[in-house]
Amino acid sequence: MVRAYSNELKNKVCVRICKNRESTSMVAKEMDIPLKTVEKWVTAYYKDPKVFEVPEGYIFEKRRMDAHRYDSYTREQLIRELKRKDTKIVYLQSVIERKINTFEI
């Protein structure tokens, strides 16, 4: 079962572990969160302590706002943008496939 955790909870857990020096396994057990999940949060927190300070729903709201930038495009501009992005996707897929193939035994 997949559980969703709020950014506020993730931040509290990371502060307890990283700043208050509490045991990762003890905090995970106390909060009833899988240890591996907490370890991922802590790793992200060490890379950027503000990682979980983003408000809930921010990413979806940003996507919605970004979508409006195309409202003023003409049909030709939209087609050109779509072709550009399609080309980029094909390129990135080829890079990923190459990387995967180099790791196969």
C-alpha positions in Angstrom: 0.0 0.0 0.0 1.4 3.4 -1.0 1.1 6.1 1.7 1.4 9.8 1.0 3.2 11.9 3.6 3.0 15.7 3.9 6.0 17.9 3.4 5.5 19.2 6.9 5.8 15.6 8.3 8.9 14.9 6.2 10.5 18.1 7.4 9.8 17.4 11.1 11.2 13.9 10.7 14.4 15.2 9.0 14.9 17.9 11.6 14.6 15.4 14.4 17.2 13.2 12.8 19.6 15.7 11.2 19.5 18.6 13.7 18.4 16.9 16.9 20.6 13.8 16.2 17.9 11.3 17.0 18.2 7.8 15.8 16.8 7.2 12.3 15.5 3.8 13.1 13.9 4.9 16.3 12.1 7.9 14.7 10.9 5.7 11.8 9.6 3.1 14.2 8.0 5.7 16.5 6.3 7.4 13.5 5.4 4.1 11.8 7.2 5.0 8.6 9.3 2.5 6.7 13.0 3.0 7.5 14.0 3.1 3.8 11.5 5.9 3.2 12.9 7.9 6.1 16.4 7.3 4.8 15.5 8.7 1.4 14.0 11.8 3.0 17.2 12.3 5.1 19.4 12.0 2.1 17.3 14.6 0.2 17.4 16.8 3.3 21.2 16.6 3.6 21.5 17.7 -0.1 19.0 20.6 0.4 17.6 21.4 3.9 14.8 23.4 2.3 13.6 20.5 0.1 10.5 19.9 2.1 9.6 23.5 2.7 7.7 23.6 -0.7 4.0 24.1 0.0 1.7 21.2 -0.6 0.3 21.1 -4.1 3.0 23.6 -5.4 4.1 21.4 -8.2 0.6 20.9 -9.6 -0.2 24.6 -9.3 3.0 25.5 -11.1 2.2 23.1 -13.9 -1.3 24.6 -14.2 0.2 28.1 -14.3 2.8 27.1 -16.8 0.2 25.7 -19.1 -1.2 29.2 -19.7 2.0 30.3 -21.4 0.8 28.6 -24.5 -2.6 30.4 -24.6 -1.2 33.3 -26.8 0.6 30.9 -29.2 -0.6 30.7 -32.8 -1.3 27.3 -34.3 2.0 27.3 -36.1 3.9 28.2 -32.9 2.2 25.4 -31.0 3.1 22.9 -33.8 6.7 24.1 -33.8 6.9 23.8 -30.0 5.4 20.3 -30.1 7.9 19.2 -32.7 10.8 20.6 -30.7 9.7 18.8 -27.5 9.0 15.6 -29.4 12.5 15.7 -30.8 13.9 16.3 -27.3 11.9 13.3 -25.9 13.2 11.0 -28.7 16.8 12.1 -28.0 16.4 11.6 -24.2 14.9 8.2 -24.7 17.8 7.1 -26.9 20.2 8.3 -24.2 18.4 6.3 -21.6 18.3 3.2 -23.8 22.0 3.5 -24.4 22.7 3.8 -20.7 20.5 0.8 -19.9 22.2 -1.3 -22.6 25.7 -0.5 -21.3 24.8 -1.9 -17.9 23.3 -5.2 -19.2 25.5 -8.3 -18.7 
